Amino acid sequence: MIDQARPVALLLARVALGVIFLVHGYQKFAVMGLAGATKFFESIGVPLAGVAAPAVAVLEVAGGLALILGAALPIAGTLLALDMIGAIVFVHGANGFGADEGGYEFVLSLAAGALAVGFSGGGALAVDTLLRRRTPAATAA
């Protein structure tokens, strides 16, 4: 029973995390604007904020889409986890653990979830899984 539920559970986790990252990245483009995101990054002391803000916005959009699709999961999961570590270092760490006080609780869970999903194989309907299934057949032929 668990083996049958695992691919669906991974699909749901992948999509949920992917949507969260996608929306956060989209907000940096559409709500804050890249200029606003850059100013925010400068205000919190992120080095090279003019490069970092657009890079993070693109990473969160592309990484969120990658999680949703189940594509390049180890790369996407690792980069998104590093993104969240940066959020802990520059924004949330000084506020303690609790998310209710702006702490790193939620951001840490996103980092852990991104890594777990990134190295899970992706579950049902993951592009990575579909490609893995094709690769041995192509190699054998």
Salt bridges, closest charged atoms under 4 A:
ASP3 OD1 - ARG6 NH1 2.87
GLU60 OE1 - LYS28 NZ 2.80
